[in-house]
Amino acid sequence: MEYALKTEDIFKSYCRASVLNGVTMSVPKGSVYGLVGRNGAGKTTLMRVVCGLQQPKSGSYSIFGVANNDRKISKVRSRIGGVIESPALYNEMTARDNIKAQLDMLGLPKNKADIDELLDIVGLGGTGKKRAAKFSLGMRQRLGIAVALAGYPDFIVLDEPINGLDPEGIVEIRELLLRLNKEKGMTVLISSHILSELSMLATHYGFMDKGKVIKEISSVELEQQIRKSMVAEVSDVSKATAVLDAIGKEYEVIADNKVRIFEKMSVTILSEELSSKGCELLGLTEMDESLESYFLDLVGGAEK
């Protein structure tokens, strides 16, 4: 597999307070990588480090040393765009002039057709001479993404891009990111506290806790682990597993008297099948796990 970003043992601290404690992560090229973690887990700091690892005029892979007591090196695709926390915009400028200013900073040509395309991609093609100060929150978020896309980087980093948006704005940003990923082949590293929304975007996940990435998993693998299931409480688990084997149901034993069945079954049919083999069905609970519950199980429950 080819990666857009690989890091190994990144450490970072502020005023002697450790924020990143050996971050090792691998972001596949062309993926939407969802970074999940509690407040204070180090997500924004990690994204700032990633955004700092760039040489705008180069399109090749490069090796970088990270400043401030970091132990090792990172390997990163060097053309990166990013929006960390709130978009950094020039409020007195139009959307077009904000993009021009970014291209100036990157030392890239200000091609009118490319700027028009960017504005159309983010849905701001008709804003004309309207200043960014007059934009709604959703428009500002879209303009921030357009600025990050100036020059069409290989990799875009977005920290909470839907924070504070109304439902319509959230849908617009989601559709924009999916289009950029699929049509432009852009790798996206994104964080969000709205995990249900993140689950509609991400192809891969990195779960952060206490300054480390504690688990990486693809959305396909995650779906297998959080799919719908039923937990059956039975009088004899060995007889229950024999019944489930005989009728071809996938399951796992999760306790001395409980079996998790990875398929929805009729209570009546299951009870009859078990009863025919001398096993009583004592209780049945439907499970519908989510990204949120998976994360809480992974990090050890609710935040204290």
N, C-alpha and C positions, 0 to 999 in steps of 0.2 A: 504493500500500500504506500502511496505517495502522500507526504504530509506537507501542509502549508506552514505549520509551526511545530517545532519540537523544543521543549525546554527541559533542563535537567538541574535539579537542586538549586532553584532560585531562592535566595534569602534576601530579605529587605527589612529594615527597621527605621523608625522615626523616633528621635529623642530617646534612644535606648529601648523603645518598645518594639518588640518583634511583630511584624505584620505578615511577612511571608516566611514560612519555615521549611524551605526545601521543596518548592513546587516543581514537580515533574509532570509534564502533560504532552499529549500528541494530538494535534488537530488535523484530521485528514483533509487533503486538498479537495475543494468542491463541496465541503460539508457545511451544514449549519450546526455549529457547536454551542449548545446551551450550557452556560456556566451557572451552577446552582449552589447557593449557600446562604446562610443567615447573614444578617447585618454584622459587620465586623469580621467576617470570614476571610477577607482579603481579596475579594473579587475585583473591586475598583482599582486597588493598588496593582494587582496583576495585570489588569487591562492597561493601566498607565505604563507599566514596564514594557508590555508588548508594543504599544503605540510608539514608544521611544526607540524601538529597535528598527530604524529604517534609514535608507539612503534613497530618497525619491527618484534620483536619476538612474538608478540601477534596477534591472529586472531579474537579477540572478540571486541564487541562494547565497547567503553570506553568514559568516560566523561573527558573533558579537559578544563582547564582554559586558556585563551589566554593572553599572556603577553602584556604589554604596554597599559594601560588605557582602556582595553576592559571591557565592563559592565557585560556581562553574560558569559555563557559557550557554548561550541559547542559539538555536539555529532557526532562522525565520525567513519567510519570503519577504523581500525587502520593500516592496511597494504596499504600504499599509495606509488605510484611511480609518478615521475613528471619531466617534462622538462619546466622550466620557462625561457622565452626569448630564449637565445641560449643554445644548449646542453653543459653541463660541461664535457668535454672529456679530456683524457690524450693523447695529440697529438703524443707523441713518442711511444705510445702503439698500438698494433693491436686491431681490434674489439673484438677478443676473450679476450685479456688481460684487456680491458676496462670493460668488463662484469665481469671478475674475480675480479677486483679491487672493483667493486660495491658490489659483494657478500661478499667479505672480510669485507667491511665496515658495511654491514648488519648482519654479523656474521652467514651467511648461507653457507651451503656446496657448493663446486664448482664441481657439477656433470657434467662431460663432455657431457653426452647425453642431459641434460637440456640446456647447453650452445649452443650446436649444433642446438637444436630445436629453440632457440631464434634467432640465426643467420639466420637460414632458414626462420623463420617467417618474419623477416624484410628484407629479400633478400640480406643478406651479407654473406651467407654461403661460397662463393667462394673467399673471400678477402684474405685468407691466412695470410701471413706475412706483408701485406701492412699496413703501419702506418696510423693512423687517420689523420695525417697532410696532407696526400696525397689524402684524400677522397674529392669527390665533395660535394657541399652544400647539395644535396639530400641524399647522403650517410651518411653525418654527422647527418642529421636530423633523418634518420632511425636508426643510431647507438645510438643516444640520446634516442630514444624511446626504443631500446633494453635494454639499461642500466636502464631506468626507469622500465622496465618489469622484471628485475632480481628478481628471487624469486617468480614471478607471483603474484603481488599484486592484491587485490580485486578492486582497484580503481586507475586510472591513470589520472593525471592532466597535460594538455598540453596547453601552452600559445603560440599562433601563430605558430603551428608546420609547416605550409606551407608557412610561410613568406619568400619571396625571391626565392621560387622554380619556375622552369619552368613548363609549363602545364603538361609535362610527370611526373615530380616529384610530382606535386599536386595530380594527379590521383593515383600514387603509394601509397602516404600517406593515401589518402582517402580509398583505398581498404584495406590497412593494418589495419586501425582503425575499419572498418566495420567487418573485419574478427576477430579481437580481441574481439569485442563486441559480435558478434554472436556465434563464436566457443568457446571462452573462458569465455563468460558470464561476461566480464569485464565492470565495470562502467567507463565511460569516461567523464571528465569535460574538455571542450575545448573552447578556444576563437579564433577568427579569424576576421580580417578586411574584408576578402572576404566572404561576407554574402551569396552570391549565392552558394559558395562551402559549407559553413556551413549548408545551407538548405538541402544539399544532405546527410548529416550525422546525424543531430540532431533528437532525438526523443522528446526532451524537451528543452525549452529555459528559460533563465533568462535574463531580460533586466536591465542593470545597468545605472544609471545616478546620478551624484553628490554623489558618495559613497554609494548608496543604490541599492538594487534590487527592482525595482519599479513594475515589473510584472513577473510572472512565468506562462508558458502556454505550453501545449503539442503540438507536431507538428500537431496532428490531429485537435486539436482545432484551431490552427493557420491557417491551411489550409482552414478551414471553414470561417475564417475571411478575408483571402486574396485571395479567389478564384476568378476566372474570372467572370465578370459581365458586365452589360450595364446600363448606366444611361440615362433614357428617360426624356426629358424636355417636359412637356405637358401643355395644356391649362386649364385642370381641373383635379386635382390630385385625387379627390374622384371618378370621373368617370373612371379614369385610373386604380385605385386599384380594382374597381368593375369588370373591364374587365379582369384583371390579376387573380383575384379570380376565375372568371368563366372558364378561360382556364387552371387553375391549375399551375400557375407560382409562384415561390417563389420570394418575393420582400421585400423592405423596403422603406418607405417614408423618404427621406433625406433632403427635402426642400419643401416649399409651392407649388412649381411647378415641382418637380423632384422626380422620383422613380428609385431606383436601382433594376434591375432585375437580379437574380442570374442564368441566363442561356442565351446563345447566341440565338437570334431570328432573323428571316428575317425581315428587315426593312419594306418591303412591307406588310407582314402579320400583323405585329404589328400595322402599320399605318391604315390598313383596319379595324382591330378589334376595334381600338380606334375610328375611324371615324364613325363606325356603331352605336356607343353609344354617338355620339356628342362631342367627345374629339379629339383635334388636336395634332398630334405629331410635336413638334416644333424643336426638335433636339435629336440626339442619339449619345452617346459616349461610346466606348468600354473601359472597365477598366481591366487592367491586373496588379494587385498589386503585390508587391514583399516583401521579408523580409526587404529590405532596406526602402521601403516606409512605411511599418508598423512601423518600429523602429523610423523613423523620425516623423511620426504622434504621436507616443507615447511620445517622448521627446520634442516635440514642434518645429519641423523644423530643418533646417540646422544649423550646428555649427557656432557660431559667433566668 
